[in-house]
Amino acid sequence: MDQETNHPANKESEGETTSGLRSWPEVVGLTAEEAEKRIKEDDPKLRLQVVGPDRCVTADFVTDRVWIFVDSEGKVIRTPTIG
């Protein structure tokens, strides 16, 4: 393999969407459904996981997964990010 192919600038950034976004702070306060729609508009290939109150998640990093943490009313309470 040549050096140009291995150069970091020529590879997709880990955890970066096709739109270049890695987080969605603008959806905090929206319902989970509204947040899912907004995030899917940016990258329909992402796998979205809604996480309710007092629920646990794994600590592994997955480049096409977005956790959407919601409160008991279904409102987003934390900025969703890739991972």
Biotite code that builds the C-alpha atoms (Angstrom):
import biotite.structure as struc

atoms = struc.array([
    struc.Atom([0.000, 0.000, 0.000], chain_id="A", res_id=1, res_name="MET", atom_name="CA", element="C"),
    struc.Atom([1.294, 3.459, -0.779], chain_id="A", res_id=2, res_name="ASP", atom_name="CA", element="C"),
    struc.Atom([1.741, 6.228, 1.755], chain_id="A", res_id=3, res_name="GLN", atom_name="CA", element="C"),
    struc.Atom([-0.995, 8.372, 0.235], chain_id="A", res_id=4, res_name="GLU", atom_name="CA", element="C"),
    struc.Atom([-3.615, 5.652, 0.835], chain_id="A", res_id=5, res_name="THR", atom_name="CA", element="C"),
    struc.Atom([-2.593, 5.355, 4.482], chain_id="A", res_id=6, res_name="ASN", atom_name="CA", element="C"),
    struc.Atom([-2.543, 9.100, 5.152], chain_id="A", res_id=7, res_name="HIS", atom_name="CA", element="C"),
    struc.Atom([-5.132, 9.994, 7.841], chain_id="A", res_id=8, res_name="PRO", atom_name="CA", element="C"),
    struc.Atom([-6.494, 12.871, 5.765], chain_id="A", res_id=9, res_name="ALA", atom_name="CA", element="C"),
    struc.Atom([-7.552, 10.376, 3.097], chain_id="A", res_id=10, res_name="ASN", atom_name="CA", element="C"),
    struc.Atom([-9.612, 8.167, 5.425], chain_id="A", res_id=11, res_name="LYS", atom_name="CA", element="C"),
    struc.Atom([-13.068, 8.696, 6.880], chain_id="A", res_id=12, res_name="GLU", atom_name="CA", element="C"),
    struc.Atom([-12.881, 9.910, 10.456], chain_id="A", res_id=13, res_name="SER", atom_name="CA", element="C"),
    struc.Atom([-13.971, 7.269, 12.938], chain_id="A", res_id=14, res_name="GLU", atom_name="CA", element="C"),
    struc.Atom([-17.463, 7.986, 14.127], chain_id="A", res_id=15, res_name="GLY", atom_name="CA", element="C"),
    struc.Atom([-18.179, 10.676, 11.561], chain_id="A", res_id=16, res_name="GLU", atom_name="CA", element="C"),
    struc.Atom([-21.359, 10.630, 9.514], chain_id="A", res_id=17, res_name="THR", atom_name="CA", element="C"),
    struc.Atom([-21.681, 11.209, 5.806], chain_id="A", res_id=18, res_name="THR", atom_name="CA", element="C"),
    struc.Atom([-22.794, 14.748, 6.678], chain_id="A", res_id=19, res_name="SER", atom_name="CA", element="C"),
    struc.Atom([-19.760, 15.217, 8.948], chain_id="A", res_id=20, res_name="GLY", atom_name="CA", element="C"),
    struc.Atom([-21.842, 15.524, 12.118], chain_id="A", res_id=21, res_name="LEU", atom_name="CA", element="C"),
    struc.Atom([-20.970, 13.599, 15.270], chain_id="A", res_id=22, res_name="ARG", atom_name="CA", element="C"),
    struc.Atom([-23.541, 15.109, 17.684], chain_id="A", res_id=23, res_name="SER", atom_name="CA", element="C"),
    struc.Atom([-26.937, 16.786, 17.652], chain_id="A", res_id=24, res_name="TRP", atom_name="CA", element="C"),
    struc.Atom([-27.296, 19.313, 20.516], chain_id="A", res_id=25, res_name="PRO", atom_name="CA", element="C"),
    struc.Atom([-30.251, 20.957, 18.782], chain_id="A", res_id=26, res_name="GLU", atom_name="CA", element="C"),
    struc.Atom([-32.510, 17.973, 19.555], chain_id="A", res_id=27, res_name="VAL", atom_name="CA", element="C"),
    struc.Atom([-32.270, 18.262, 23.344], chain_id="A", res_id=28, res_name="VAL", atom_name="CA", element="C"),
    struc.Atom([-35.807, 18.931, 24.595], chain_id="A", res_id=29, res_name="GLY", atom_name="CA", element="C"),
    struc.Atom([-37.489, 17.345, 21.562], chain_id="A", res_id=30, res_name="LEU", atom_name="CA", element="C"),
    struc.Atom([-39.354, 14.049, 21.720], chain_id="A", res_id=31, res_name="THR", atom_name="CA", element="C"),
    struc.Atom([-37.428, 10.902, 20.830], chain_id="A", res_id=32, res_name="ALA", atom_name="CA", element="C"),
    struc.Atom([-39.409, 10.624, 17.582], chain_id="A", res_id=33, res_name="GLU", atom_name="CA", element="C"),
    struc.Atom([-38.581, 14.202, 16.575], chain_id="A", res_id=34, res_name="GLU", atom_name="CA", element="C"),
    struc.Atom([-34.920, 13.636, 17.424], chain_id="A", res_id=35, res_name="ALA", atom_name="CA", element="C"),
    struc.Atom([-34.786, 10.407, 15.431], chain_id="A", res_id=36, res_name="GLU", atom_name="CA", element="C"),
    struc.Atom([-36.284, 12.132, 12.394], chain_id="A", res_id=37, res_name="LYS", atom_name="CA", element="C"),
    struc.Atom([-33.797, 15.023, 12.610], chain_id="A", res_id=38, res_name="ARG", atom_name="CA", element="C"),
    struc.Atom([-30.773, 12.736, 12.996], chain_id="A", res_id=39, res_name="ILE", atom_name="CA", element="C"),
    struc.Atom([-31.910, 10.437, 10.178], chain_id="A", res_id=40, res_name="LYS", atom_name="CA", element="C"),
    struc.Atom([-32.176, 13.495, 7.902], chain_id="A", res_id=41, res_name="GLU", atom_name="CA", element="C"),
    struc.Atom([-28.440, 14.007, 8.411], chain_id="A", res_id=42, res_name="ASP", atom_name="CA", element="C"),
    struc.Atom([-27.501, 10.353, 7.954], chain_id="A", res_id=43, res_name="ASP", atom_name="CA", element="C"),
    struc.Atom([-30.133, 7.691, 7.278], chain_id="A", res_id=44, res_name="PRO", atom_name="CA", element="C"),
    struc.Atom([-27.592, 4.884, 7.762], chain_id="A", res_id=45, res_name="LYS", atom_name="CA", element="C"),
    struc.Atom([-27.141, 5.544, 11.485], chain_id="A", res_id=46, res_name="LEU", atom_name="CA", element="C"),
    struc.Atom([-28.591, 3.087, 13.977], chain_id="A", res_id=47, res_name="ARG", atom_name="CA", element="C"),
    struc.Atom([-30.511, 5.016, 16.621], chain_id="A", res_id=48, res_name="LEU", atom_name="CA", element="C"),
    struc.Atom([-31.092, 3.630, 20.104], chain_id="A", res_id=49, res_name="GLN", atom_name="CA", element="C"),
    struc.Atom([-33.562, 5.358, 22.424], chain_id="A", res_id=50, res_name="VAL", atom_name="CA", element="C"),
    struc.Atom([-32.575, 4.911, 26.071], chain_id="A", res_id=51, res_name="VAL", atom_name="CA", element="C"),
    struc.Atom([-35.180, 5.503, 28.756], chain_id="A", res_id=52, res_name="GLY", atom_name="CA", element="C"),
    struc.Atom([-34.604, 6.716, 32.300], chain_id="A", res_id=53, res_name="PRO", atom_name="CA", element="C"),
    struc.Atom([-32.589, 4.430, 34.566], chain_id="A", res_id=54, res_name="ASP", atom_name="CA", element="C"),
    struc.Atom([-31.550, 2.232, 31.630], chain_id="A", res_id=55, res_name="ARG", atom_name="CA", element="C"),
    struc.Atom([-27.984, 0.991, 31.118], chain_id="A", res_id=56, res_name="CYS", atom_name="CA", element="C"),
    struc.Atom([-25.973, 1.070, 27.904], chain_id="A", res_id=57, res_name="VAL", atom_name="CA", element="C"),
    struc.Atom([-22.802, -0.679, 26.833], chain_id="A", res_id=58, res_name="THR", atom_name="CA", element="C"),
    struc.Atom([-19.480, 1.153, 26.962], chain_id="A", res_id=59, res_name="ALA", atom_name="CA", element="C"),
    struc.Atom([-18.278, 0.010, 23.541], chain_id="A", res_id=60, res_name="ASP", atom_name="CA", element="C"),
    struc.Atom([-17.848, 2.517, 20.710], chain_id="A", res_id=61, res_name="PHE", atom_name="CA", element="C"),
    struc.Atom([-19.858, 1.780, 17.571], chain_id="A", res_id=62, res_name="VAL", atom_name="CA", element="C"),
    struc.Atom([-19.293, 4.121, 14.633], chain_id="A", res_id=63, res_name="THR", atom_name="CA", element="C"),
    struc.Atom([-22.857, 3.975, 13.295], chain_id="A", res_id=64, res_name="ASP", atom_name="CA", element="C"),
    struc.Atom([-24.795, 4.033, 16.576], chain_id="A", res_id=65, res_name="ARG", atom_name="CA", element="C"),
    struc.Atom([-26.353, 7.037, 18.288], chain_id="A", res_id=66, res_name="VAL", atom_name="CA", element="C"),
    struc.Atom([-27.755, 6.802, 21.821], chain_id="A", res_id=67, res_name="TRP", atom_name="CA", element="C"),
    struc.Atom([-30.787, 9.042, 22.414], chain_id="A", res_id=68, res_name="ILE", atom_name="CA", element="C"),
    struc.Atom([-31.303, 9.450, 26.170], chain_id="A", res_id=69, res_name="PHE", atom_name="CA", element="C"),
    struc.Atom([-34.828, 10.451, 27.172], chain_id="A", res_id=70, res_name="VAL", atom_name="CA", element="C"),
    struc.Atom([-36.641, 11.283, 30.404], chain_id="A", res_id=71, res_name="ASP", atom_name="CA", element="C"),
    struc.Atom([-39.889, 9.736, 31.656], chain_id="A", res_id=72, res_name="SER", atom_name="CA", element="C"),
    struc.Atom([-41.850, 11.983, 29.290], chain_id="A", res_id=73, res_name="GLU", atom_name="CA", element="C"),
    struc.Atom([-39.873, 10.844, 26.237], chain_id="A", res_id=74, res_name="GLY", atom_name="CA", element="C"),
    struc.Atom([-37.963, 14.119, 25.869], chain_id="A", res_id=75, res_name="LYS", atom_name="CA", element="C"),
    struc.Atom([-34.280, 14.090, 24.910], chain_id="A", res_id=76, res_name="VAL", atom_name="CA", element="C"),
    struc.Atom([-32.203, 15.044, 27.975], chain_id="A", res_id=77, res_name="ILE", atom_name="CA", element="C"),
    struc.Atom([-28.625, 14.702, 26.673], chain_id="A", res_id=78, res_name="ARG", atom_name="CA", element="C"),
    struc.Atom([-26.928, 15.602, 23.397], chain_id="A", res_id=79, res_name="THR", atom_name="CA", element="C"),
    struc.Atom([-27.030, 12.508, 21.181], chain_id="A", res_id=80, res_name="PRO", atom_name="CA", element="C"),
    struc.Atom([-23.590, 11.560, 19.870], chain_id="A", res_id=81, res_name="THR", atom_name="CA", element="C"),
    struc.Atom([-22.106, 8.826, 17.717], chain_id="A", res_id=82, res_name="ILE", atom_name="CA", element="C"),
    struc.Atom([-20.666, 5.984, 19.693], chain_id="A", res_id=83, res_name="GLY", atom_name="CA", element="C"),
])
